[in-house]
Structure formats: C-alpha cells, structure tokens
Amino acid sequence: MPKMLSSVLKNFIGGSATRKYPIEIRDVFENYRGELINSVSECTFCGICQKKCPSQCITVVRKEGVWDCDPFLCVYCGICVDACPKGCLTQKNIHRKPSRNREMISLKGEPPVKKTKKA
C-alpha cells in the first residue's frame, strides 16, 4: 500500500505525461515516414505497390489509370515506396492531419498504351 501511495502522489504533483494533440504538435523525428504521395504523371500503374502493401490499402486499376489509397488503413511502413520501380511514390515527413471523415486518396492518370508491333 505505501508503494502505491507514493506513485499516486507523484502523479498528482507531476506534470502531464501526454500532449494536447492537435493543439501541441510534436516535431517529427529524423527519417519519419508520413503521408503517402504519388506523382501520378510518372506512374505506370504496374500494381507492384498494391501487391507489396502489407495493409492492402492501395488499389490500382491499370486499364483505367486509377490509383487509390485508403489513408486510414495505411500503416506508413514505406514498403510500397521502396518497391515502386519508377520512384513515383514518396512519403512526406510531416504528420497527417486528424480527420473525422474517412477520405480516400484517388488519383487518375493516363494508363500506359500498349505498343503494337508493326508488320
């Protein structure tokens, strides 16, 4: 009981252990992996990012040239960024803003044109 009482008194006297986010925003760490960004003009819609994503938050429709990402499912691991052969996926080094609504990141680009052999 005396050990517990000392812990309780320390908690009452000491300061708060948490921040009042989003009022107090913490500085990001070095090499922080934040919001996912796709430069859709460079994207070939190969689907490798979709296949490598462990949380399955990325959807690629090659024929239509559509790239979707659900930021609420994304764990910001960076595997898709490393796997992208064109290097069009990057991550910002800032925190994603809190949101009450679920919003998808949906980008539309030009699907790659198949090259046909000339006879």
MOUR-V344659 format. One record per backbone hydrogen bond with DSSP energy under -0.5 kcal/mol. NH is the residue of the N-H (numbers start at 0). CO is the residue of the C=O. If there is no record, write none. Layout:
NH,CO / NH,CO
This chain:
4,0 / 5,1 / 6,2 / 7,3 / 8,4 / 9,5 / 10,6 / 11,7 / 12,8 / 13,9 / 20,18 / 22,19 / 23,19 / 24,22 / 31,28 / 33,31 / 33,91 / 34,93 / 36,89 / 38,87 / 39,37 / 41,38 / 42,38 / 50,46 / 51,47 / 52,48 / 55,52 / 58,67 / 60,65 / 61,59 / 64,60 / 65,60 / 66,106 / 67,58 / 68,104 / 69,56 / 70,68 / 70,102 / 72,69 / 73,69 / 81,77 / 82,78 / 83,79 / 89,36 / 91,34 / 102,100 / 104,68 / 105,103 / 106,66 / 106,104 / 108,64 / 110,108 / 115,113
